Structures are given as structure tokens and as C-alpha cells.
Amino acid sequence: MYKLKDFAQDISVAIKDAQSSPFDRFVGLEHYDSGEPVITRYTDKSLLSSSVKEFRKNDILIARRNVYLKRAGIAFFDGLTSGDSIVLRIYDDCESRTGISKQDAIRIIPFILNSNVFWAYANKHADGMNSKRISKEMLYNYEFDLPPLAEQKVLADKLWAAYRLKESYKKLLAATEEMVKSQFIEMFTDKGYPLTMIKSFADVSTGGTPSKAHPEYWNGDKPWVSAEDMKSKYVYDTCEKVTEAGYATCKIIPVDTLMYVCRGSIGVMAINKIECATNQSICRATCHNNVCNVEFLYHALMYQRDNIKKKGTGTSFKSLNQTTFSELEIELPPYDEQMKFVTIAEQADKSGSVLQYMIAC
């Protein structure tokens, strides 16, 4: 059995003034991808004003907070990171310590730290209750077994091959999404179509949450959707259910209604594929028949998401009210032109679904 401290040590090089660092890339907690062994996302340091940590190429970064998110990955570049990241560096003399070379350890340790076994251990031994935190001591004492060196090399080869294949699927998915966006721009941007408010072609409403004091409104057969349930383009079902009758602010919306998050994560969208209710953070637009297609509306709003976010009011918690949402404008072409685009988008969705399935495998 090995312990993680046999392979790596925590490196904490504090940089008080990020702008003085020769490194420009910054990895914040938002740049980790849950369950991914490699850090691929970052931003520049231009907006940094607080103290940060330095890391070097081939260091492993671990998000200290919110263990359930399973965030750890190796960085193949130099950079800066948040004080809420733990920076692990494989020993230069790893081979004399463990019998495993530094290069081999670099290839295998990121996958060990992304295993379900490790995260179960981390969750069990993390500090805190609501926002569990990983300690360095807990990390150091994590025990794991490894097969003989020859088998390790074969295993590492297979793991990295699988990772590269998954990354290629992600690139294909991104290319598919970019193709759809380009097609939308080509067909509809600057074509002279009239700017039209959503309320002119759709029935707009806002959801609500039935009071727990009225149990008769719960345990029904209609899904109740919150922003957290809108992880993909289509929503089919959720955990909690409400009844169809009675509660005014929990009005059931028909299939193929656009659901748009207007509080907090402004711009998150989904289309329901089953009658449902939503909470109060979501505005709903049910398009009028043969005037605006919901798939077309989805894409029209997606491609102006950044501009819509600027309309949010509030300080730390931005929101759009129902009136502001209903008065958002899109360029509205004739219905038959919309449907030409929808046909293209639906074919791309089918390809994207296959790629997403392969990525998830």
C-alpha cells in the first residue's frame, strides 16, 4: 500500500501581487471540471487583486471546498490559482521513494485522485458540515494500492487513451454547436426581420413554489422544475412532483414551453417535454402556434445571452422580472423560415446526443 505523501508534497508559494507574476493564466474554482483528470480552463490575471498561489507545469490542483463536486486535475502549464486550491507536486526523487518514476506517477496520480474510492474517502474525512473541506493532512494519508509497474504502464496508457478520445468527442460536440450558431447567424442576422417582443408571440408567466404547509399540492404526478434541474436542453422529469389543481402560482405549463432562469443564473434555458410546474426563479414562454417556434426562440435567446444578463437588476444577486423578460426582443422571421433552421438544429441535436452519450461513458 502507498500513501499520497509518498508521491507528492503540498506546494504553497503565495503571490501577494498577481500582476507582478510572470504567469498570466489563473485557475479559479470555477475552472475545475468535476471528475476530469486535467485542468483545461482558465482566465487571465487582469482582474486579480488578492493574494494567489503559484503552480508549475505538471502540478496537480485540488479544490479544497465542496468535496461533493469532485474537483482535482493536473495542469500542463504554469499559472496562478486560488487560495482555495491545494497544489500537489510529484517529488523529483519519486522513484527512489516509491520505485515508481516521476513521469509514471504524473500519468497515474491524476486518475487516482478522480476515482470514486478517493472521493468517498475525501467526503468521509473532510472538515465541516455544509461546505466540506479537504485538509492537507487528510490528503497525505490517503492510502491506495497499485499493480506491478508493467501493469501500471498499460493501465495508464489505456486511461490516457480514453481521456483523449473523450476530449475529441467534446471538440466534435463544440464544432456541432458552433455550426448551428453559424447557420443561425447566416440565416437571420441583419436580414431586416422585425424586432419583436416575446409577449407579442408567446404567453409569459412566472412559476411559484407551493407551501409545504399545504401537502395537498405535493406528491402529485406533475414534475416541479427548479434551475438546478435544467442541466440540458430538454427536461423530461424531476424528483419532486406537484398536483395539477389548485395552486395559482404553481400553474402547470404545456409541453414545449421555453423555461428561462431569471434569478441568479440568468440565461439558463430548457424546453419541457412533459407538462410541469416551475419555481419562481423561472419565467416561461409558451409560443403561439405558427408564429414562433420554441426551438427557434431557444437559439435566438441563447445567442444574445450576454446582453440579456446586463438587463438584470440587483447587486450580488441579479434578476430579471417577468415584465423585463416578456419585453425582450428577437428578430422574428416568417414561421416557415424558422422551421428551415429548426430542421437543421434538430439534426444537430441528434448528433450532439450521441456525442454526449459517448462522453459520459
C-alpha positions in Angstrom: 0.0 0.0 0.0 1.1 3.5 -0.7 0.1 6.9 0.8 -0.2 10.0 -1.3 2.5 11.7 0.7 4.9 9.0 -0.6 4.5 10.6 -4.1 3.8 14.3 -3.6 4.0 17.3 -1.3 1.9 20.4 -1.0 3.4 23.5 -2.5 2.3 26.8 -1.2 4.0 29.7 -3.0 2.0 32.8 -2.1 1.9 35.7 -4.6 0.6 38.8 -2.9 0.6 40.9 -6.2 -0.7 38.7 -9.0 0.1 41.4 -11.6 3.8 41.1 -10.7 3.9 37.3 -11.5 5.4 36.2 -14.8 2.4 33.8 -15.2 -0.7 35.1 -16.8 -3.1 32.1 -16.5 -5.4 31.9 -13.5 -7.3 28.8 -12.4 -10.2 29.6 -10.1 -12.6 27.1 -8.5 -15.0 27.8 -11.4 -12.4 26.4 -13.9 -12.3 22.9 -12.5 -14.4 20.3 -14.3 -15.9 17.7 -11.9 -14.4 14.3 -12.4 -11.9 15.4 -15.1 -8.2 14.5 -14.6 -6.9 17.5 -16.5 -7.3 21.3 -15.9 -8.1 22.8 -19.3 -9.9 26.0 -18.4 -8.5 29.2 -17.0 -8.7 33.0 -17.4 -6.1 35.8 -17.4 -5.0 37.5 -14.3 -6.1 41.0 -15.3 -8.8 41.3 -12.7 -6.9 39.7 -9.8 -6.4 41.9 -6.8 -6.0 39.5 -3.9 -3.2 37.1 -2.9 -3.0 33.9 -5.0 -0.8 30.7 -5.2 1.7 29.8 -7.9 1.8 26.4 -9.6 4.0 24.9 -12.2 3.5 22.6 -15.2 2.6 19.0 -14.1 1.4 20.1 -10.6 -1.9 18.6 -9.5 -4.6 21.1 -8.3 -7.3 20.1 -5.9 -10.3 22.2 -4.9 -10.3 22.4 -1.2 -14.0 23.3 -0.7 -17.2 21.4 -1.6 -15.8 17.9 -1.7 -19.0 16.5 -3.4 -18.1 18.4 -6.6 -15.1 16.0 -7.1 -12.6 18.6 -8.4 -9.0 17.6 -9.0 -6.8 17.7 -12.1 -3.2 18.0 -13.4 -2.2 21.3 -15.1 0.1 21.0 -18.1 1.0 24.7 -17.9 2.4 27.2 -15.3 0.0 29.6 -13.6 -1.7 31.0 -10.6 -4.6 29.6 -8.6 -7.0 30.4 -5.8 -6.1 30.1 -2.1 -8.9 27.5 -2.0 -6.8 25.2 -4.2 -4.3 22.7 -2.9 -1.2 22.4 -5.1 0.5 19.0 -5.1 3.8 18.4 -6.8 5.3 15.0 -7.5 8.7 14.5 -5.9 11.7 14.7 -8.3 13.1 11.7 -6.4 9.8 9.8 -6.6 11.4 6.7 -8.0 13.8 6.4 -5.0 10.9 6.9 -2.6 8.4 4.6 -4.2 10.1 2.6 -7.0 7.8 4.5 -9.5 9.4 7.2 -11.7 8.2 10.8 -11.5 6.9 10.6 -15.1 4.9 7.4 -14.4 3.5 9.0 -11.2 2.4 12.1 -13.2 0.5 9.8 -15.5 -1.3 7.8 -12.8 -1.9 10.0 -9.8 -4.5 12.3 -11.5 -6.7 9.3 -12.2 -6.3 8.0 -8.6 -7.5 11.4 -7.4 -10.5 11.2 -9.6 -11.6 7.7 -8.6 -14.9 7.1 -6.7 -12.8 5.5 -3.9 -10.8 8.6 -3.3 -13.8 10.9 -3.3 -15.6 8.6 -0.9 -12.6 8.8 1.4 -12.4 12.6 1.0 -16.1 13.0 1.8 -15.8 10.8 4.9 -12.8 12.6 6.3 -13.4 16.2 5.1 -13.8 19.0 7.7 -17.1 20.9 8.1 -20.7 20.2 7.6 -22.4 22.1 4.8 -19.3 23.0 2.8 -16.9 20.2 3.4 -13.2 21.0 3.1 -10.2 18.8 2.3 -7.2 19.2 4.6 -3.6 18.6 3.6 -3.2 16.0 6.3 -6.2 14.0 5.0 -4.8 14.1 1.5 -1.3 13.0 2.6 -2.7 10.0 4.5 -4.9 8.7 1.6 -3.9 5.0 1.0 -4.1 3.2 -2.3 -2.7 0.1 -3.9 -1.0 -0.1 -7.3 -0.5 -3.1 -9.6 3.1 -4.1 -10.7 4.9 -1.4 -12.7 4.3 -3.1 -16.1 0.6 -3.3 -15.4 0.6 0.3 -14.3 2.1 1.5 -17.6 -0.6 -0.5 -19.5 -3.3 0.9 -17.3 -2.0 4.5 -17.7 -1.9 4.1 -21.5 -5.5 3.0 -21.5 -6.7 5.7 -19.2 -5.0 8.5 -21.2 -6.2 7.0 -24.5 -9.8 7.1 -23.1 -9.3 10.6 -21.9 -8.0 11.8 -25.3 -10.9 10.0 -27.1 -13.4 11.8 -24.8 -11.7 15.1 -25.5 -12.1 14.5 -29.2 -15.8 13.9 -28.7 -16.0 17.2 -26.8 -14.4 19.0 -29.7 -16.8 17.4 -32.1 -19.7 18.5 -29.9 -18.4 22.0 -29.7 -17.9 22.1 -33.5 -21.5 20.9 -34.0 -22.8 23.6 -31.7 -20.7 26.2 -33.5 -22.1 25.1 -36.8 -25.6 25.6 -35.6 -24.8 29.0 -34.3 -23.1 30.0 -37.6 -26.2 28.7 -39.5 -28.5 30.8 -37.3 -26.4 34.0 -37.9 -26.2 33.3 -41.6 -30.0 32.9 -42.0 -31.3 35.6 -39.6 -28.8 38.2 -38.6 -29.1 41.6 -40.3 -31.8 40.4 -42.7 -34.2 43.1 -41.8 -36.6 40.9 -39.8 -38.7 43.0 -37.3 -37.6 43.2 -33.7 -40.5 41.6 -31.8 -41.1 41.4 -28.0 -41.6 37.9 -26.6 -45.0 38.9 -25.2 -46.2 39.6 -28.8 -45.9 35.9 -29.8 -45.9 34.0 -26.5 -47.9 33.7 -23.3 -45.4 34.6 -20.5 -45.7 33.6 -16.8 -43.6 33.0 -13.8 -43.6 29.9 -11.6 -44.0 29.5 -7.9 -43.4 27.1 -5.0 -46.4 25.6 -3.2 -46.2 26.0 0.5 -45.1 22.9 2.4 -48.0 23.8 4.7 -50.3 22.6 2.0 -49.3 18.9 1.4 -52.2 18.5 -1.0 -50.2 20.4 -3.6 -47.3 17.9 -3.4 -46.9 14.2 -4.2 -48.8 14.5 -7.4 -47.9 13.5 -10.9 -46.6 16.7 -12.4 -42.8 17.4 -12.3 -41.8 20.6 -10.5 -38.7 22.2 -12.1 -36.1 24.4 -10.5 -33.0 26.0 -12.1 -30.9 23.1 -10.8 -33.0 20.7 -12.9 -32.2 22.5 -16.1 -28.9 20.8 -16.9 -29.7 20.0 -20.5 -31.7 21.5 -23.3 -34.8 19.3 -22.6 -36.4 18.5 -19.3 -38.4 15.3 -19.0 -38.8 14.7 -15.3 -37.6 15.9 -11.8 -37.6 14.4 -8.3 -40.3 16.5 -6.7 -43.9 16.4 -8.0 -46.9 18.7 -7.6 -50.6 18.2 -8.2 -52.2 19.7 -11.2 -55.0 21.5 -9.5 -55.4 24.4 -7.1 -52.2 26.5 -6.6 -52.3 29.6 -8.7 -48.6 30.4 -8.7 -47.8 26.8 -9.5 -49.6 26.8 -12.8 -48.9 23.8 -15.0 -47.3 24.7 -18.3 -47.9 22.8 -21.5 -45.2 20.7 -23.3 -42.7 22.7 -25.5 -42.7 25.8 -23.3 -39.4 27.7 -23.0 -38.2 27.9 -19.4 -35.8 30.7 -18.7 -33.9 31.3 -15.4 -34.4 34.9 -14.5 -32.8 34.9 -11.0 -29.2 34.1 -10.2 -28.0 32.1 -13.2 -29.7 34.3 -15.8 -29.9 32.8 -19.2 -30.0 29.1 -18.3 -32.7 27.6 -20.5 -34.6 24.4 -21.2 -37.6 23.2 -23.1 -40.0 20.9 -21.2 -41.1 17.7 -22.8 -43.7 16.9 -20.2 -46.3 19.1 -18.5 -44.7 20.6 -15.4 -44.6 23.4 -12.9 -41.6 25.6 -12.1 -40.4 27.6 -9.2 -40.4 31.4 -9.0 -36.9 31.9 -10.5 -38.1 30.7 -13.9 -40.0 32.7 -16.5 -42.0 30.6 -19.0 -42.9 31.5 -22.6 -45.5 29.3 -24.4 -45.2 30.3 -28.1 -48.3 30.9 -30.2 -48.9 28.3 -32.9 -47.4 29.1 -36.3 -45.9 32.4 -35.1 -42.7 31.5 -33.2 -41.3 28.0 -32.8 -39.9 27.2 -29.3 -36.7 25.8 -30.7 -36.1 28.9 -32.7 -36.8 31.1 -29.6 -34.3 29.0 -27.6 -31.5 29.7 -30.1 -32.5 33.3 -30.6 -32.2 34.0 -26.8 -29.1 31.9 -26.4 -27.1 34.0 -28.9 -27.9 37.2 -27.0 -27.4 35.7 -23.5 -24.6 38.1 -22.5 -26.7 41.2 -23.5 -29.7 39.9 -21.6 -27.7 39.4 -18.4 -26.8 43.1 -18.5 -30.5 43.8 -18.0 -30.5 42.1 -14.6 -31.0 44.3 -11.6 -29.6 43.9 -8.1 -26.1 43.8 -6.7 -24.8 40.4 -5.7 -28.0 38.6 -6.9 -29.0 39.7 -10.4 -32.5 39.1 -11.6 -35.0 39.8 -14.4 -38.7 40.3 -13.6 -41.5 38.9 -15.7 -42.1 42.3 -17.4 -38.5 42.7 -18.4 -38.4 39.1 -19.7 -41.6 39.5 -21.7 -40.2 42.6 -23.3 -37.0 41.0 -24.5 -36.8 41.4 -28.3 -35.7 39.0 -31.0 -35.6 39.3 -34.8 -38.6 37.3 -35.8 -38.6 35.9 -39.4 -41.6 34.2 -41.0 -42.6 30.8 -39.5 -41.5 28.8 -42.5 -38.0 30.3 -42.4 -37.8 29.5 -38.7 -38.7 25.9 -39.4 -35.9 25.5 -42.0 -33.4 26.4 -39.2 -35.2 24.1 -36.7 -34.8 21.1 -39.0 -31.0 21.8 -39.1 -30.9 22.3 -35.3 -32.8 19.1 -34.6 -30.4 17.0 -36.7 -27.5 18.6 -34.8 -29.2 17.8 -31.5 -29.4 14.1 -32.5 -25.7 14.1 -33.3 -24.9 16.0 -30.1 -26.9 13.5 -28.1 -24.8 10.6 -29.4 -21.6 12.6 -28.6 -22.8 13.4 -25.1 -23.6 9.8 -24.5 -20.0 8.8 -25.6 -18.5 11.5 -23.4 -20.5 10.2 -20.4 -19.4 6.6 -21.0 
